[in-house]
Amino acid sequence: MIARVTFAEVDVVRTSLDRAVRAFEDVVLPELRTHDGFGGCTVLTAPDGKAIVVTFWRDEAAANVVDWHAQTDKFVTVLRTPAGRETYDVALSA
């Protein structure tokens, strides 16, 4: 299993963190669910606007189907800085 981890900082002056998470849930998550190999998603937030989005995928090929830039571009007006992304192997999930 692969985990794609996106690091972002929501500009909480422009929008609330809750509103940004709802937008992700309403706009991005339904599209992710249409892809074969998608295994779920976890969103972590901090009051200062920092957010970590972890998506789980069957393998690297499944993870590569999603156009990450197209998804993060949907939030360009509410992010303080461009989002970053890393890929990890899931060694343990309990």
N, C-alpha and C positions, 0 to 999 in steps of 0.2 A: 504494500500500500504506500502511496505517495501523499505527502501533505504539502500543499502550496500555501505559503504564509505571506500575507500582504501586510505591510506596515504603513499606516497612514496617520495623519494628524488633521482632524477636522477643525476648521476655523469656527470655534464656538461663538464668535461675534457675529458671523454671517448666518449661522444656523445652529440649532440645538443638536447635541449628540444624538438624542432620541430620534429627531427628524431624519438625520443622516442614516441611522440604523434602519429605520422604517423604509426609507427610500431603497436601501440595499435589499431589504426583505421583499419589497414590492416589485423592484425593477430587475435586479441581478439574479436573485435566488431562483425565481421561476425559470429563467433561461438556463442556469446551471443544472437544474433538475432534468432538463430535456436531454442532457448528454449521457450516453452510455458510459458507465464507469464512475459516475459521480457517486461519492459515498457519504456526503453530508458536509456540514459547515458549522463552524463555531466562530462567534464574533465576541471579542473581548474589548472592553472600553475602560478608559480612565476619565475622571472628571475634567482634566485639562484638555481633552479632545483626542488623546492618543487612542488609536484603535489597531487591533490585530485581528485579521480575518484569516482563519485557517480553513481551507477546503481540502477534503479528502478524496482521493482518486484511486481507482483500482491499480493503475500503473502510469508510467510516464506518458505513454501514448495517449491515454484517455485525458490526462491533464493538459496535454498540448493542443487538444481540440479547441479549447476556449481561447478567444482572442482577449488576453489580459488587458492590453492597452485600450481596446474598445470599451471594456467594462470600467476601468479606472477613469477613462475620459468622461464618463457620465457624472463624475464627482469633482471634476477639475475646479468648478466654481466655489466649492465649499472646503477644499483642502488647503492647508497652509503651505505645504510643500508637496512635490510629486511623491506618489506612493512608491514604496520599494517592495521587492518580492524575492523570496528565497524558496528553494525546494528542499524537502527533507524526506528521507525514508522513515516510515513509521516503524520504530523498533519495538514499541510496546504500547498497547492501548487497553486499558483495564476498565 
